Amino acid sequence: VPFVLLFLMMMIVMIGAAPMLAAVAEDKMQRVFEMLLASATPFELIMGKVIASVGRSLTSSIFYVIGGILALQGMAMIGFVPFRLLPWFFVYLIAEVTMLSALGAALGAACSAPRDAQQLTPLLIFPVMIPIFLLVPLAQQPNGMFATVVSLIPPFTPLVMIMRQAMPGGVPAWQPWVGLVGVLACALLVTW
């Protein structure tokens, strides 16, 4: 269950946040933003794109989660569904997509052409891939010092924390909240 939640979130985040980089670079090249700046501030424009990305991610995640629940129910394995973690899954998904979409928009705004945006794609993918590379040490000691520190670093918090929460023993009650505040603060800072 911890790994399924981690990989599901990783997949949805990549589908939802990764296109933001190229989309903003394309809009900038076509001078779409210059026309829209007469009616909205830059923060409002970027935040609108980020909210659209979050909506796209939530829509696809709802279909995957409901499909998974129905499949497990059909196989008489409904006991494997972590119903207590589903609210955290969606909260972390929103936080991660918001943060990475804002980062993608910031990187896309720094590009002069969509071709330049492709070179910056690793900067957007690394926050999602690094927790995957650290999967073994995190799974071996989910409540160790290393796992706790990594789960409180904003780009890694959603993926690592949802995995740690799904492990036997869970995490202390304050850690998910502190991690969530860090991710949201980071997302607002990057969007600004």
C-alpha positions as CSV (number, residue, x, y, z in Angstrom):
1,V,0.0,0.0,0.0
2,P,2.7,2.6,0.8
3,F,4.4,2.0,-2.6
4,V,1.2,2.0,-4.5
5,L,0.2,5.4,-3.0
6,L,3.7,6.8,-3.7
7,F,3.8,5.7,-7.3
8,L,0.2,6.8,-7.9
9,M,1.0,10.2,-6.5
10,M,4.2,10.4,-8.6
11,M,2.4,9.5,-11.8
12,I,-0.4,12.0,-11.2
13,V,2.0,14.8,-10.2
14,M,4.1,14.2,-13.4
15,I,1.0,14.3,-15.6
16,G,-0.4,17.4,-13.9
17,A,2.7,19.6,-13.2
18,A,5.2,18.7,-16.0
19,P,3.3,20.3,-18.9
20,M,3.3,23.7,-17.0
21,L,6.9,24.5,-18.0
22,A,6.3,24.2,-21.8
23,A,2.9,25.8,-21.6
24,V,4.1,29.0,-19.9
25,A,7.1,29.2,-22.3
26,E,4.8,28.8,-25.2
27,D,2.4,31.4,-23.9
28,K,5.3,33.8,-23.3
29,M,6.6,33.3,-26.9
30,Q,3.2,33.9,-28.4
31,R,2.8,37.0,-26.2
32,V,-0.5,35.7,-24.7
33,F,0.5,37.1,-21.3
34,E,1.1,40.6,-22.6
35,M,-2.6,40.7,-23.8
36,L,-3.9,39.3,-20.5
37,L,-1.8,41.6,-18.3
38,A,-4.3,44.4,-19.0
39,S,-6.9,42.6,-17.0
40,A,-5.0,40.6,-14.4
41,T,-1.8,40.8,-12.4
42,P,1.1,38.4,-13.2
43,F,0.4,36.6,-9.9
44,E,-3.3,36.1,-10.9
45,L,-2.3,34.7,-14.3
46,I,0.2,32.2,-12.9
47,M,-2.1,31.2,-10.1
48,G,-4.9,30.6,-12.6
49,K,-2.6,28.3,-14.6
50,V,-1.6,26.5,-11.3
51,I,-5.2,26.1,-10.2
52,A,-6.0,24.6,-13.7
53,S,-3.2,22.2,-13.3
54,V,-4.4,21.2,-9.8
55,G,-7.9,20.6,-11.2
56,R,-6.6,18.4,-13.9
57,S,-4.6,16.4,-11.4
58,L,-7.5,16.0,-9.0
59,T,-9.8,14.9,-11.8
60,S,-7.4,12.1,-12.9
61,S,-6.6,11.1,-9.4
62,I,-10.3,10.7,-8.5
63,F,-10.7,8.3,-11.4
64,Y,-7.7,6.3,-10.4
65,V,-8.6,6.1,-6.7
66,I,-12.2,5.1,-7.4
67,G,-11.1,2.6,-10.1
68,G,-8.6,1.1,-7.6
69,I,-11.2,0.9,-4.9
70,L,-13.8,-0.8,-7.2
71,A,-11.1,-3.2,-8.5
72,L,-10.2,-4.2,-4.9
73,Q,-13.8,-4.5,-4.0
74,G,-14.4,-6.8,-7.0
75,M,-11.5,-9.0,-5.9
76,A,-12.8,-9.0,-2.2
77,M,-9.6,-7.2,-1.1
78,I,-11.3,-4.0,0.1
79,G,-9.4,-4.3,3.4
80,F,-6.2,-3.1,1.6
81,V,-7.7,0.3,0.9
82,P,-6.2,2.9,3.3
83,F,-9.3,4.9,3.8
84,R,-7.7,6.9,6.6
85,L,-5.0,8.0,4.3
86,L,-7.1,9.1,1.3
87,P,-7.8,12.6,2.7
88,W,-4.0,13.0,3.2
89,F,-3.3,11.7,-0.3
90,F,-5.5,14.3,-1.8
91,V,-4.2,17.1,0.4
92,Y,-0.6,16.2,-0.5
93,L,-1.5,15.8,-4.1
94,I,-2.9,19.3,-4.2
95,A,0.2,20.7,-2.4
96,E,2.7,18.9,-4.6
97,V,1.0,19.8,-7.9
98,T,0.6,23.4,-6.7
99,M,4.3,23.6,-5.7
100,L,5.7,21.9,-8.9
101,S,3.3,23.7,-11.2
102,A,4.4,27.0,-9.7
103,L,8.0,26.0,-10.2
104,G,7.2,25.0,-13.8
105,A,5.6,28.3,-14.4
106,A,8.5,30.2,-12.9
107,L,11.0,28.2,-15.0
108,G,8.8,28.6,-18.1
109,A,8.7,32.4,-17.5
110,A,12.5,32.4,-17.5
111,C,12.7,30.8,-21.0
112,S,12.6,32.7,-24.2
113,A,11.3,29.8,-26.2
114,P,9.7,26.4,-25.6
115,R,12.9,24.8,-26.8
116,D,14.7,26.4,-23.9
117,A,12.1,25.0,-21.5
118,Q,13.1,21.4,-22.4
119,Q,16.6,22.0,-20.9
120,L,15.0,23.0,-17.6
121,T,12.7,20.0,-17.4
122,P,15.1,18.0,-15.0
123,L,14.7,20.8,-12.4
124,L,11.0,20.1,-12.4
125,I,11.4,16.3,-12.4
126,F,14.1,16.0,-9.7
127,P,11.8,16.8,-6.7
128,V,9.6,13.8,-7.8
129,M,12.4,11.4,-8.7
130,I,14.7,11.9,-5.7
131,P,12.2,10.3,-3.2
132,I,12.1,7.3,-5.6
133,F,15.9,6.9,-5.5
134,L,15.7,7.1,-1.7
135,L,12.9,4.5,-1.4
136,V,15.0,1.7,0.1
137,P,16.5,3.6,3.0
138,L,13.2,5.4,3.6
139,A,11.3,2.1,3.7
140,Q,13.8,0.4,6.0
141,Q,13.5,3.0,8.7
142,P,10.4,5.0,8.0
143,N,10.6,6.8,11.4
144,G,14.3,7.2,11.5
145,M,16.1,10.5,11.5
146,F,16.9,10.4,7.8
147,A,13.2,9.7,6.8
148,T,12.0,12.4,9.1
149,V,14.3,15.0,7.8
150,V,13.6,14.1,4.1
151,S,9.9,14.2,4.7
152,L,10.1,17.8,6.0
153,I,12.0,19.2,3.0
154,P,9.2,20.8,1.0
155,P,9.8,19.4,-2.5
156,F,9.9,15.8,-1.1
157,T,7.3,16.1,1.7
158,P,4.1,14.9,-0.1
159,L,5.7,11.8,-1.6
160,V,7.8,10.7,1.4
161,M,5.2,11.6,4.0
162,I,2.3,9.7,2.3
163,M,4.6,6.6,2.1
164,R,5.7,7.0,5.8
165,Q,2.1,7.4,6.9
166,A,1.1,4.2,5.1
167,M,3.9,2.2,6.8
168,P,3.1,0.3,10.0
169,G,3.5,2.6,13.0
170,G,2.7,5.7,11.0
171,V,4.2,9.1,11.9
172,P,3.8,11.5,14.9
173,A,0.7,13.6,14.4
174,W,2.6,16.9,14.1
175,Q,4.8,15.9,11.2
176,P,2.2,15.8,8.4
177,W,1.0,19.3,9.4
178,V,4.4,20.8,9.6
179,G,5.3,19.3,6.2
180,L,2.1,20.5,4.6
181,V,2.7,24.1,5.9
182,G,6.2,24.0,4.4
183,V,5.0,22.8,1.0
184,L,2.3,25.4,0.8
185,A,4.7,28.2,1.9
186,C,7.1,27.1,-0.7
187,A,4.4,27.0,-3.4
188,L,3.3,30.5,-2.6
189,L,6.8,31.8,-2.6
190,V,7.6,30.2,-6.0
191,T,4.3,31.5,-7.4
192,W,5.0,35.0,-6.3
